[in-house]
Amino acid sequence: MTTYRAPLDDIRFVLRDVVGADQLPNLPGLEEATPDVIDAVLAEAARMSETVLFPLNQSGDAEGCVYDNGVVRTPAGFPEAYAKYAAGGWTSVTAEPRYGGQGLPGLVNFVIDEIMISGNMAFTAVPGLSHGAYNAILQHADDDLKDLYLPKLSDGTWTGTMCLTEPQCGSDLGLIRAKAAPADDGTYRLSGTKIFITAGEHDMAENIVHLVLARLPDAPAGTRGISLFLVPKFLPAEENGAVRPGPRNGVLCAGIEHKMGLHASPTCTMAFNDATAWLVGAPHKGMRAMFTMMNVARLAVGMQGLGVAETAYQNALAYARERPQGRPLTGTGANGSAVPIIEHADVRRMLMTMKAQVEGGRALAYWTALHVDVAMRHPDPAQRQAADDLVALMTPVVKAHLTDLGQEVADLAIQVHGGYGYIRDTGIEQLVRDVRIARIYEGTNGIQALDLVGRKLPEGTGRLLRQVFHPIDAFLSQHAEDPAAASLVTPLAKAFGRLQRVTVGMAQAALADPTEGAAAAHDYLKLLGHVTIGYLWARMGLIAKAKAGGSDAEARFHDTKLKTAEFYLQRILPHASAHAAAIAGGATAVMAVEPEAF
Ligand SMILES: Cc1cc2nc3c(=O)[nH]c(=O)nc-3n(C[C@H](O)[C@H](O)[C@H](O)COP(=O)(O)OP(=O)(O)OC[C@H]3O[C@@H](n4cnc5c(N)ncnc54)[C@H](O)[C@@H]3O)c2cc1C
């Protein structure tokens, strides 16, 4: 049996001391988001996750979803848990008050995501997609659609989906074949097959709102000819002034997938047959509208990596403290009885790797998420643009680096458990199976790296990159002469220097030959991820040092933070050098063997 307790002290440390969430109430519209309010919301989120979602995690995996003639049944307890989730207001955290939402900061929602995902990743797929659908409708649909659908998505009585993938088209959305033809009444009739649709059909809500990419009859080929449509499972009907699900629309679930993990989340094949559809946004501009949904979703998938990693770490730590095995190499116990495995250096290495990655990943995620709120609400357009640049740059890094990290940490949790980790009953192997998909969906991690190197780096000749390079540079200059900070600052300075050199070299090589950029993309994303987390850890280390003292518990908390910072900078950041060296190796070695010669 696994366990999970929301790490509220660690979360609070990052929010308050590292990313400055206390300033959120200064942003227009977020006046209510005071530290006390945020604390209270997160304490409730912890309760929801620990007592309602987490107890269903292993049973949901074992039972899975069942498909029967167009109907999908989720595992026992899931519909009731969803009802509690919606009644608790967790579907409406960031929704606008005029649509029944609570108008809380996006940052708070990302933290809640982490906590809920740690409890039960499969469950969170449904509200996660609804949140994305809400945002796409809010930003791109006309007022009638907003007024009709947003209150329902906000209160959770209806859920949302994102229908992009087709059998012949995954990463390359230009290959989409689904078609929508205009009808006389201003709506459209949409036909086609979408596959792998998360929560395309389920028994947790009374209606499902599909956001579907399809082509109009006059659409140009490729991604420039894709439009976004809203297709409800049941057409909305009005009764006594209230909206309820009306007649069934022409959309049916034709089956669900049998998958490696995430068994409690239905992955559906959806058949659209002359379904009544409404255009969202302008014709042929569907990719732009869908990107609104995908950018939020990509950060949320990064939180999946982080959330699962936290649970994996907690369980590995608990096991390592309990499992007696082996004798210490030194000291009086060398010939005595077996000691808990946490005493052994190799197990400690694994636990420190997990801890440093999780807490560093959390800092990266929250730092990026704070800028989402600044980009949306800051009164100064220059500040909004700067924050938007940082979010645009770091979204692929948060998505890919944190989901890689989730996989690595979950895998280490199996290793710490030894053979018991490989056995189903302990629940650890489920974490590896569940989190694996996060590196694939919402744009594979390979596609994220291409987005970073091919689109984000060249934008405004490196304008986006400045939002990360400038703060690191300023931090290093500020602490360059401080010998007490050397254990943190020196390794960061070296890695940052390497990142700067590689960036210039790669940009020049990619200009001459785009394959150079593509072949370097994965390593560049990892390099940037490691150095940015290294910067955040160096800051966290110095903050912890400055806060030394206080009660015994506080002193130990900050001392452990400082030691974990040193571990990251001295034992994990060196991986950045390997990525830099791989990039310097160039594309030739990658492409030298012709496809037929493999
Ligand atoms: C459990 C699950 C849930 C999902 N939920 C949804 C959902 O709700 N809605 C939805 O629309 N889809 C969903 N998907 C689909 C998912 O988004 C796709 O699987 C994903 O985008 C990858 O597409 P693909 O599987 O066709 O792989 P492909 O695109 O065929 O990619 C295969 C490999 O080739 C690489 N590759 C492809 N093109 C390039 C390129 N140009 N350059 C370099 N490398 C490239 C990829 O990185 C990958 O490694 C889900 C999938 C699963 C398994």
The ligand as an ORCA input file, in Angstrom:
! r2SCAN-3c Opt
* xyz 0 1
  C      -3.529      7.759    -22.817
  C      -3.560      8.755    -23.938
  C      -4.371      9.876    -23.823
  C      -4.442     10.790    -24.878
  N      -5.328     11.846    -24.793
  C      -5.542     12.606    -25.900
  C      -6.598     13.570    -25.933
  O      -7.312     13.769    -24.944
  N      -6.816     14.257    -27.082
  C      -6.051     14.057    -28.196
  O      -6.305     14.696    -29.203
  N      -5.027     13.160    -28.207
  C      -4.764     12.433    -27.082
  N      -3.765     11.500    -27.086
  C      -2.900     11.375    -28.258
  C      -1.515     11.960    -28.011
  O      -1.583     13.346    -27.914
  C      -0.613     11.478    -29.191
  O      -0.385     10.092    -28.968
  C       0.673     12.246    -29.271
  O       0.435     13.573    -29.688
  C       1.680     11.614    -30.251
  O       1.079     11.314    -31.469
  P       1.232      9.845    -32.072
  O       0.862      8.880    -31.016
  O       0.505      9.782    -33.344
  O       2.789      9.674    -32.333
  P       3.579     10.178    -33.634
  O       3.213     11.576    -33.955
  O       3.435      9.160    -34.695
  O       5.068     10.178    -33.088
  C       5.861      8.989    -32.961
  C       7.294      9.386    -32.607
  O       7.838     10.200    -33.665
  C       8.266     11.453    -33.153
  N       7.977     12.500    -34.144
  C       6.836     12.713    -34.806
  N       6.963     13.768    -35.630
  C       8.213     14.243    -35.486
  C       8.960     15.339    -36.030
  N       8.412     16.169    -36.918
  N      10.230     15.509    -35.632
  C      10.778     14.696    -34.712
  N      10.141     13.664    -34.151
  C       8.866     13.437    -34.520
  C       7.488     11.659    -31.862
  O       8.177     12.517    -30.972
  C       7.384     10.236    -31.341
  O       8.545      9.903    -30.637
  C      -3.650     10.596    -26.036
  C      -2.809      9.483    -26.129
  C      -2.783      8.555    -25.111
  C      -1.933      7.328    -25.279
*
